[in-house]
Amino acid sequence: MVFRTVLFTAVCVALTVFCGLGTALLMRRVSPWVRAVIAAVLVMVRAMPAMVAASVFRWLFDADFGVVNWVLSRLPGVDLAKRNWFTDPWQGFAVIVAVVVWGSLPFAAITLRAALAQVLPELEESAVLDGARPFQAFRHVTLPVIRPILLMVTTLTAIWDFGRCCTG
């Protein structure tokens, strides 16, 4: 029981922070109107009550009328008609992780986007001009600037995801 709780929390936190950082980095690169659309969608997701999100995901993965089964069954060689995702414990675990990450992603993405706005473009540009590859520039220039916010997001996400696991 304790192992599953720790595993659940670790997987949810890792996915939330990784996807949140990816979304924040994406928001830096897209045009302003796309950024506004992404931000609006993230706010709507954050405003969605947990029970509504759980019901939506239950419907998405429903054995009879689930959208996921229908979409995946359209792939060549894949037959997931009447597939119940909740009979296998690991598949049910994955669906529940997806629900939690879905609910936690907006906070992480918007907060990390704000942190990335504090990174001076001149610093990144000078690192690239000095021969750093994009990942090296991110690791040695961007990451040190956003590290305190990244730590805060990781800590708060761990607390909230652990609470979600233990309360229901």
C-alpha positions as CSV (number, residue, x, y, z in Angstrom):
1,M,0.0,0.0,0.0
2,V,2.8,2.4,0.9
3,F,4.8,1.4,-2.2
4,R,1.8,2.2,-4.4
5,T,1.2,5.5,-2.8
6,V,4.8,6.5,-3.2
7,L,4.9,5.2,-6.8
8,F,1.7,7.0,-7.7
9,T,3.0,10.3,-6.2
10,A,6.4,10.0,-7.9
11,V,4.9,9.2,-11.3
12,C,2.3,11.9,-11.1
13,V,4.8,14.5,-10.0
14,A,7.4,13.6,-12.6
15,L,4.8,13.6,-15.4
16,T,3.2,16.8,-14.2
17,V,6.5,18.7,-13.9
18,F,7.9,17.3,-17.2
19,C,4.7,18.0,-19.2
20,G,4.3,21.4,-17.5
21,L,7.8,22.4,-18.4
22,G,7.3,21.2,-21.9
23,T,4.1,23.2,-22.2
24,A,5.8,26.3,-20.8
25,L,8.6,25.9,-23.3
26,L,6.1,25.5,-26.1
27,M,4.3,28.6,-25.0
28,R,7.6,30.5,-25.4
29,R,8.0,29.5,-29.0
30,V,4.5,29.9,-30.4
31,S,2.8,33.0,-31.7
32,P,0.9,35.2,-29.2
33,W,-2.6,34.1,-30.3
34,V,-1.6,30.4,-30.0
35,R,-0.1,31.2,-26.5
36,A,-3.4,32.9,-25.5
37,V,-5.4,29.8,-26.7
38,I,-3.1,27.5,-24.8
39,A,-3.4,29.6,-21.7
40,A,-7.2,29.8,-22.0
41,V,-7.4,26.0,-22.3
42,L,-5.2,25.6,-19.3
43,V,-7.3,27.9,-17.2
44,M,-10.5,26.0,-18.2
45,V,-8.9,22.7,-17.2
46,R,-7.9,24.2,-13.9
47,A,-11.4,25.5,-13.3
48,M,-12.9,22.0,-14.0
49,P,-14.1,20.4,-10.8
50,A,-12.3,17.1,-10.0
51,M,-15.6,15.1,-10.1
52,V,-16.3,16.4,-13.6
53,A,-12.8,15.5,-14.8
54,A,-13.1,12.0,-13.3
55,S,-16.5,11.6,-15.1
56,V,-15.0,12.8,-18.4
57,F,-12.1,10.4,-18.1
58,R,-14.4,7.5,-17.1
59,W,-16.4,8.2,-20.3
60,L,-13.2,8.5,-22.4
61,F,-12.1,5.1,-21.3
62,D,-15.5,3.4,-21.1
63,A,-15.5,-0.2,-22.4
64,D,-18.7,0.3,-24.5
65,F,-18.7,3.9,-25.7
66,G,-15.2,5.1,-24.9
67,V,-13.5,7.5,-27.3
68,V,-10.0,6.1,-26.5
69,N,-11.1,2.6,-27.5
70,W,-12.7,3.9,-30.7
71,V,-9.7,6.0,-31.7
72,L,-7.2,3.3,-31.0
73,S,-9.3,0.7,-32.8
74,R,-9.0,2.8,-36.0
75,L,-5.2,2.1,-36.0
76,P,-4.3,-0.8,-38.3
77,G,-4.0,-4.1,-36.4
78,V,-5.4,-2.8,-33.2
79,D,-8.7,-4.1,-31.8
80,L,-9.7,-2.5,-28.6
81,A,-13.5,-2.8,-28.9
82,K,-15.0,-3.5,-25.5
83,R,-11.7,-3.1,-23.8
84,N,-12.1,-2.3,-20.1
85,W,-9.2,-0.2,-18.9
86,F,-10.0,-0.7,-15.3
87,T,-9.8,-4.6,-15.1
88,D,-6.0,-4.6,-15.2
89,P,-4.6,-2.8,-12.2
90,W,-1.7,-1.2,-14.1
91,Q,-3.9,0.2,-16.9
92,G,-6.3,1.5,-14.3
93,F,-3.3,3.1,-12.5
94,A,-2.3,4.7,-15.8
95,V,-5.8,6.2,-16.3
96,I,-5.9,7.5,-12.8
97,V,-2.4,9.0,-13.2
98,A,-3.6,10.7,-16.4
99,V,-6.6,12.2,-14.5
100,V,-4.3,13.6,-11.8
101,V,-1.7,14.9,-14.3
102,W,-4.5,16.5,-16.3
103,G,-5.7,18.4,-13.2
104,S,-2.2,19.4,-12.1
105,L,-0.8,20.4,-15.5
106,P,-2.3,23.9,-15.7
107,F,-0.7,25.1,-12.4
108,A,2.7,23.7,-13.4
109,A,2.6,25.0,-17.0
110,I,1.4,28.6,-16.1
111,T,3.8,28.9,-13.2
112,L,6.8,27.6,-15.2
113,R,5.8,29.9,-18.1
114,A,6.0,32.8,-15.7
115,A,9.4,31.6,-14.5
116,L,10.7,31.3,-18.0
117,A,9.7,34.9,-18.7
118,Q,12.3,35.9,-16.2
119,V,15.1,34.4,-18.3
120,L,16.8,37.1,-20.3
121,P,16.9,36.3,-24.0
122,E,20.4,37.8,-24.2
123,L,21.8,35.2,-21.8
124,E,20.4,32.3,-24.0
125,E,21.5,34.1,-27.2
126,S,25.1,34.6,-25.9
127,A,25.3,30.9,-24.8
128,V,24.3,29.8,-28.3
129,L,26.7,32.2,-29.9
130,D,29.5,30.8,-27.7
131,G,28.7,27.4,-29.2
132,A,26.3,25.8,-26.7
133,R,23.7,23.4,-28.1
134,P,20.1,24.2,-27.2
135,F,20.0,21.6,-24.4
136,Q,23.3,22.9,-23.0
137,A,22.0,26.4,-23.1
138,F,18.8,25.3,-21.3
139,R,20.8,23.3,-18.7
140,H,23.4,25.9,-17.9
141,V,21.5,29.2,-18.5
142,T,17.7,28.7,-18.2
143,L,17.6,26.0,-15.6
144,P,19.6,27.9,-12.9
145,V,17.2,30.9,-13.3
146,I,14.0,28.8,-13.0
147,R,15.3,26.3,-10.5
148,P,13.7,27.9,-7.4
149,I,10.3,28.0,-9.1
150,L,10.8,24.5,-10.5
151,L,11.5,23.3,-6.9
152,M,8.4,25.1,-5.6
153,V,6.2,23.6,-8.4
154,T,7.6,20.1,-7.7
155,T,7.1,20.4,-4.0
156,L,3.5,21.7,-4.2
157,T,2.6,19.1,-6.9
158,A,4.0,16.3,-4.7
159,I,1.9,17.5,-1.7
160,W,-1.2,17.8,-3.8
161,D,-0.8,14.5,-5.6
162,F,0.0,12.7,-2.4
163,G,-3.2,14.2,-0.9
164,R,-5.2,13.1,-3.9
165,C,-3.9,9.6,-3.6
166,C,-4.6,9.3,0.1
167,T,-8.1,11.0,0.1
168,G,-9.7,9.2,-2.7
